[in-house]
Amino acid sequence: MNAHVELNLALILFLPWFAILGVLFWVYPRSPRTIVRRAFDVASLVVATVAAAAGMYWSFHNADPHAGAIWKQVLASSVSYGLFLLVMTVAILLRWKLLHTALAPPPVYREATP
């Protein structure tokens, strides 16, 4: 196998699934669609992809060489997928909190009546 393909195999194999999860993250919820939300979504997807790639490279180079050649791919795939899901889960929870805070009605202050 080509050394470049072998190094990037985990990312190549998971790229369609990462794309599906990324599209679902981008599309839902459908509103509000502000520029801040779009920037947050783009940043979240970029951070998730970079974390997945960094974890894949790290685990591929640090896998136990005595465990066999396939272990490098298994470890790289597992770490890559786990990091992508971790970043996306944190982004979903943070976005949910930010959206509900932004959409909450302002508090109503009433004057005390004697």
N, C-alpha and C positions, 0 to 999 in steps of 0.2 A: 504494500500500500504506500502511496505517496506520503512522505513525512508531513507535508503541509496539511493534507487531508486528514491524516491520522491525528494531528494536533487539534484540528478544528471539528472533528467528527461529532462530538457531543452537541456543539452549537448548531451544526448543520442538521442533525437529526431532530433537534428540538425547535428549530426555527419556525416550522409551520404551527406548532402548538403555541409558541410564544406569540406569534402573529394573531392567532385566534383569541388568546387571552388579552392581548393588547387592544384589539378591536372592540371586544366586549367592555373593557375598561374605558375606552374612549367614548363609546356610544351611550352607556348607561351610567347614571340617570340622564335622561334627555334634556332636562333643564335644571338649573339655569346654565346658559352657555355664555359665560363672560370671558373676556380676554384673560383674566386672572386664572380662571378654571382651565382654559386651554393651555396656558403656560405651565400650570401645575401638572396637568396630564402629560404634556410633552416631557417635562423634567422627570416625572416619575417613570415613564417608559424608558428614557435614556439611562437613568440611574439603574433601573432593573436590568437592562441589557448589558450595561458595563459591569455590573456586579456579577451577572451570570458568566460573562466572558472571563473576568478576572478569576472567579472561583474555578472555572473550568481549566484555565491555564495552570493555576496554582496546584490543583489536585492532580492534574496530569503529570506535572513535574515532580510531585512529592509522593506519588503512589509507591507502594512497596514493590521494587523490581523483582523480588523473589516470588510474588504471588501470581505472576503470569502476565502476559501482554494484555489480555482482555480486562484485567483488573484496572488498568489505567483508564480505559474507556468507561467502565462501570462507575468508578469513583468520580470521574470528570462529569459524567451525565448526572449523577445524583447530586453532587454539590452545585452544579450549574442550575439545575431545576429547583433545588431548594432555595438558593439565593434569589432566583427570579421570583418565586412565590412569596418569599419573605418580604422583599421590597414592595411587591404589588399589594400584599395584605396590609402592610403599614400604610401605603398610599391610599388604599380604599378606606381604611378607618380614619385616617387624617382628613381625607376629602369629605367623608360623611360628616365628621365633626365640624369642619369649616363651612360646609353648605348649610347645615342646620343652624349654626351660629349666625350666618349671614342672612338666612331667611326668617329667623325668629323676629317676631314683632317687638318693637321697642317697649320697654316697661312703661306702664301708665302710672303716673304719680298723681295721687289725689290729695287735695288739701284736707287737713283735718277740720271737721265741722264741730263747733262748740255745742 
